[in-house]
Amino acid sequence: MEKRKFFTILAALVILVAMLPVAAFADEDQTTGQFTTANAAPSISDLGIYETDHATAVTAMTPQSEYAVKVTVSDANTLNDLTTVRVTIFFDADGDDDAGDVPGTGNTQTAAILTWTKGTPSTWTISSGSPTTWAIVSANCVEPTLTGSTGTWWFHFKPGKVATEATDWDAYAVATDDNSATGTRYDGSDYDMNWYGEVTVSTALVDWGTLAPGTNYTIQSGIAINYLANGGYNQQVKAGGTWNGASHTATLNAAGTPAANEFSLMADDDNTIADAVQVQSAAYTTFNTGTQTGESGHDETGNSLWLKLGSPFFEDTYSGYIYFQIIND
């Protein structure tokens, strides 16, 4: 009886212990996981020259007009990995679209290098020789959001006044990351560079002084003219058909046979009348030619004008305009 009671009590204790909560024991430690992403070289998927609306592709450029170069770059490490994006716009003289011909320096007649450099803020610069009238219009340039993996840069620029008139200008782009890895693209679209010219007459007054009616051709030389052009050009001249005095007028006779109160003019680039041209009023006449100049233009200081008077002639002091023009040859 006592033995049975003992086992009953023991069983109850086992059940009671089984019902009590059991404390959980745990421990932890750690190791480090690591991986390295490789540097991915940037790539350029699109390169071209557009109007400033960023929508209209161009086939020709005119010096001193504004255009925009589109450069679309991708980088798997995000665009913030880039340090520079550079575009070279250049005259491809041999027309073979070879990246080996891309110049490393700017030249006012043949090349301009446009560069975006990442920074706070980023900068937009141009290298095109010196002196130069090439320009980067940094206020209109556009930088993409650098947190993405693909974006488009827009380089706004103006070709210089003496960028060579030609039918084969190309563009070449290079994107460089912070590991000096690069992506490139060549645009051999053969853009035209249109003709451009300027003429400046430094001599403010050509004065033949007092002449008698019927005076034959009398020279005034040393007329200074500066010509600037990006290609071959013609030098031309014309004059106003009527010159005014205080009380009378005089009329230009374009045939060189002036009658009463008429005058005639001849012009040349030197002081030899033998090859001078008769000056007209209705249209310009070419009296000399020239070739491409530098940014400072070409000075010609020995130009001459000859004046011939008809007879009779009212006594007065007459004045009128003489026009000089530069035009594509």
C-alpha positions, 0 to 999 in steps of 0.5 A: 500500500505504501509502495503504490502511494509512493509511485502515485506521488512520483507520477504527479511530480513528473507531470507537474515538472513537465508542465513547468516552463523550460528556460531557452538557451542561445548564443550567436557570433558573426562573420563578414560577407563581402563582394566587389563590383567591377568598374564598368566603362562608360559607353556613348549611344548617341552623338549628333549636332542639333538646332537649339530646340534639341529636336531638329538635326542639322546638316550644315552650320553657319559661323556665329550661329548657336547649335547644340551637340547631343551626347547620350552616355551610359555607365553601369556604375551610374553617371556619377562615376564620370569625371568628364564628357568631351566633344571635338568638332573638327574639319575632317580634311581627308574625309575618311572618318578615322578616329585617328584624325581627331585633333588633340588641341583646338584650332580656330580654323579647324577644331574646337574641343568642348568639355564638361567636367563634373564638379560642384557646380560642374563646368563647361569649357571650350578650347579652340586656339587663340584668338578665337570667336568660337564660344561655348554657351554655358548658360544653355548647356544641359547636364543630366541627373547623375544618379541614373545610369543613362543621360544626355548632355547638351553642349551649346556652342557657336562656331568661330568666324573663320571655321573653315568653309567645307563640306566635311566637319565631324564630331567625336565624343569621349566619356571618361570615368574616375578609373580613367575608363572611356567610351567613345563615339564618332559622328561622321555625318559630314556637316557643312560649314557655310561661308562667312565673311566680314568687311571693315573700312577703316578710312572714314573719308576719301577726299579728292579736294578741289577739282576743276570741271572736266578733270580726268581720273584723279587718284586717292590711294591708301584706302584701308580695308580689312577682310575676314573670311573662312574661305575664298572671297571676292572684294567688291565695290559700288557707289551711291548713284547721287551725291549731294551738295549744299545746293546741287546734286551730282550723278554717277555715270557708270560708263566712265563718260560723265556729262554735265554735273556727272562724275565717274569712279574707278576702283582697284586694290592697288594704285594702277588704273590699268586693271581698275574696274568701273564703279557702278551704282546698280550692282557691286563689281569685283575688283580683287579676290582673297583666301581664308583669313585668320581671326584678325582678318586680312588688312589691305591698305593700298586700295585706290579710287579714281574720280573723273568729272564731267563739264560743266559742273555747278560749284559745290561740295558733293558727298556720297557713299562708296560701299565695299562688300565681301562675298563668297567666291 
